C-alpha cells in the first residue's frame, strides 16, 4: 500500500497549529495553504491515533477534527465504559459505519478490555484494505462490506460528501440487506450489547431494518442524528425515533456532534423531533451541528445518569472515563 509520507507528516503536526489561523498574518496564510494541500491528497496517510498508527483515506479530516474537538465521540466512549461496568463483562459490539476501523481503535484505547467481539459493517468497499490494515491485530472481529437498509432490495449507492466518509444518496442503486438478516448466521442471531451507528443520514433506515434485533436483545444504541444529511439522502428524520420507540426504548441522552453532553429526555413526541430537525437544518453552517444520541431501553435505565457523568472529561483527553454507580 502506497503511503503519502508528506501528507502523513502534515496530519501529525498541522492540527496542533490550528491556532495560527486565528492569529492571521503569514502563519495563518501558511496554515491554510498546507491544509488545502493536505485535502487534495490521492494516497492514504499513516498517522498515530488512539495509541497506534492508523492508515486513513487521502484527505481524511479526522486528525483535524480530534484536535479541534477533543471531546469528539465522548458519548460513545462513556456509553461503552458504563455498559461494560454495568454488565460486568466485555461487550459484543456492532459497529455500523465502521469506515477504516477508527472507532474500534478509539474504543480499545479509551476503554481497554471493553469488547469481547466486534461486528463491523461498512458499505464502502474502498475502505476494506485500510480497515484490514488497522484491525489486523484485533481479536474477535468480523467485517462485512455490504450496504444496509430498511428492507432487503435496492438502495441508493454511496457518494462522498467529504474525504473519509460517504452518504447513501447516489443516483445508482445497489443491493442491500437488513441488519436483522446480517446478524443471523446459521439460523441463530448473533447477540449484541451495543450498536453504534454513524451512517451520514441513513441511520434511521438501518435501524428500521433492525426491528427484531432491537426488540429481542434491547442493546444500547448510539446513533448519529443529522437532519441536514437525512434530508439530502431523501430520508425521514423521524425514522430512528420511530424504530426505537416501537422496540420499547424510552430514554435518550443527547450529545453534540463535537462531544459535550447536551441534555436528556424521554422518547420525544414527533412534534419535538420536527422542531429540532428544523432548527438544526436552519443553523447547519458553519459548524454543521447535529447530535449523537444514546438510546436506552428500560433494562438499562440505571445508565441514564451515569453515562453523562462519565462523559465529562478533564482537560487531559488521554484520561479514561470513570462510571459512578
N, C-alpha and C positions, 0 to 999 in steps of 0.2 A: 504493500500500500504506500503510495507516494504521499509524503507529508510536506506541507508548506512550512519550511523552517522559519522564514522571516515573519510570516503572519502568526506562527506559534509563539514567537518571541513577543510580538505585539500583544497577543491575547494574555500573555503572562504579566506584562508590565504596564501596558497602556491604561487598563481600567483604573488602576490606583492613582493615575494622574488626571482623572476627570475634573478635578478642581481647577485645572488650567483653563477650562472653558469659561468659568465664571470670572477668572482673573483677566481674561481678554488678552489683548496685545499679541506679541509674537508666539508666546506659549499657547494661547487659546487657538490661534490660527494653525499652529503646528499640530496640536491635538486633533482638531477637526480634519485636517488633511490625512493624518495617519489613520484615523477612524474610518474615513471614506475608503482609503486604500485597503484596509483590513476587510471591509464589507464586500469588496469586489474579488475576493479570492476564488480560485477554481478547485483547489485541492484541500483535503482535510487538514486540520491542525491538531497538534498534541499539546495538552496543557495540564498542569497539576490542579486538580479539583477534587474535593471530598476525599482527601487522604490518598489519592492515587493519580496516575496520569490517565486522562481520558482523551479519546480521539473524537473530535467534533466535526460536524459538517462545515464546509467552507463558508465563512461569513457568519457563523452562528454567534448570536449576540449574548449567549449565556454568561460568559465571563464578565461582560459589562453589566448585565442585569444583577449578578451577585454583588458586584462592587457598589452599584447604585442603590440596591435594596437588600441589605444584609439579612433581613428577616424573611426573605423570599422563601415560600413554602413552609413557613413556621407552623401553620395549621396542620399540614400533613405530618410533619415531624412530631408534633405534640400528640396528634391522634394516634400515631403508631406507638410512641413511647407509653402513653397511658393505657392503650388497649393491651399492649404486651404485659404491662404490670398487672392490669385488672384480670386478665385470663391466666396469668402465671405461667406462660409458656410462649415459645416463639410462634409467630403468626404465619398463616398461609395467606399470602398477599397476591391480589390480581392487579396488575399494572396496565391500564388501558391508555394508549398513547405513550408507549414505552420509549419511543424515539431511539436514541443511541445508548440507552441504559443509564442515563444520568440520574434518574430517580432511584434506581437500585443502588448506585454508588452513594447518593446522598443519604439514604436511609441506613445503609450499612456503616457509614461514617458517623452519623449523628446518633444512631440508636444501635450500638453494637449488639449482636445476638438477637436482633428483632425478628428475624424471619426463619421459619422452617423451610418455606418454599416461596418461589415467585413464579407466577404465570404471567408472562409479559406478552402484550399484543400491540402490534403497530401495523398500520395499513401501508406504510411507505417501504417498499422492498429495497429502495436505495439505502435505507438505514441499516440493513442487515449486516454488512461487513463491519460497520462501525460498532454496532451493538455487540456483535460476537467478539470483537477485539476488546471491548470494555468489560465484558462479563465472563471472559474465558475461565477465570479462576473462582467464579461464584458457584457454589454447590446448590443443588435443589432448585435449579432454574430451568424452565422450559419457555421457548419463544415461538410465537405464531405470527407470521407476517401476512395477515388477512384483513379484509375490511369487515367491520361490524355494522349492523343496522337494526332497526326495529323489527324487521322480519327478513327471512331468507329470500334472496332475489337480487334485483339490481339496485344499485345506489350510485350517486354521483362520484366521480373519480376525485382524487386529491389534486389540489393546486396550491402552490406555495404562496403565502401572503407575506412572509419574510424569511430570510435564511434560517434553516433549522426547524421549521415547522410548516404544516400544511393543513388545509381545511377541505372538507368534502363538498366542494362547490364547482367541480369541473363539468364541462359540457358532455363528456363521455360518461357512459355508465359501466360499472364493473360489478362483478359478483360479490355478494356479501352474505354473511350468516349472522345469526343472533349470538349473543354471549351465552345464553342458555344452551344452545346447541354446541358451542365450542367447549364448554366446560363438562360436557357429557363424554366420557371416554369408556368404552367397553360396557356401555349401558348404565354406568354409575356416574353421577355428577361429582366433579372434583369439589371438595369442600373449600370454602374460603372464609377468612375472618375479616378481611378488609379489601374493598375495591377502591382504587384510585383511578379517576377518570379525568383526563386532560386532552380533550378532543376538538378543541377550537370550533365550537358551535354545533357539535354533533353529539354532545354528552346525553342530551335528553332522548335522542333516538336510540342510542345504545342501551341506556337504562330501560327504555320501553321494551327492548328485546331481552331483558334480564329479569322478567317478572317472576319466573319460577325460582331463580337464584335468590332474589331479594326476599321473596315470601318464605322460602324454605329455610334458609340459613340466617337471614337477617344480619348480614355483615355490616360493619361500619362502612359508610360510603363517603369518600371525599371527592367532590366533583367541581369542575370549573363551570361557572355560570357567566357567560359572556354574551349579553343580549345583542351587541353590535355584530359579532361574528355569527350568532344564531340567525339573525335577520339576513346576513349575507349568504348564509347557506340555505335560506328559504325554509327554516325550521320554526317550531313553535317554542317560544320562551317558557311556556308553562309546562312543557313535556317532562322535564326531570322531576318537578314537584308532584305532578300527577302520578308518575310511575312510583315514586317513593311513598306517597300517601296511600295508594292502593295496596302497597305491600305492608302497611302498618307503621311506617316511620312517622314520628310525631315531634321530633325536636331537631332544630338546626342551629349550627354555630357558623357565623358569617365572618370570614377573614378577607381583608382587602387583597387584591392580587399582588400587592407589594409585601404582604406578610403579616402586618399587625392585625390583631383581633379587632373586629368592628362591633358586633352585637350578637345576641342570642334571641331566638324566637321559637315559638311552637310552629308547627307546619302552617305557613301563612295562607290566608284566603287568596284566591286568584286576583282579586282587585289589588291587593298589596303587591303581588308579583308583577302585575301590569304597571303599577306606579314605579317600582324600582327599574323595570325594563326601560320605560320611557325616560326616566331620569338619567340612567347610565348611557343610553344612546345619545341623548341631548348633550351630555358632557363628555363624549368619547375622546375628544382631543383636549390638551396634548398628552395627557398621562395614561390614556387608554384604561380607565377604571373599570373593574369588574370584580367579581367575588370568587373565592374558593370557599366552598360550603361543606361543612362536615354534617352529615345526616346520621342521626341516631335512632335506632329502634327502641322500644320500651325496655328490652332486656339490658340495654347499655345506658340507661338513663343516668346512672351514677357518674358517667363521664361528662355530663352536661356542664359541670362546673370545673372539673379537674383539667380538662383539655385547655380551656382559655388560660388558666393559671400557668400551665406548663409552657404555653406559647409565649410568655413574657420573658424574653431572654435578656440577660445583662449585655453590656456593650461588647463584651468579648463573644463574638458569634461562634467561636470554636467550641464554646461550652455546650453541654448536652442538656436537654430538658429534664426536669425533675417533676414527677407527678406527685401531688399532695393528696392523699386519700381524703 
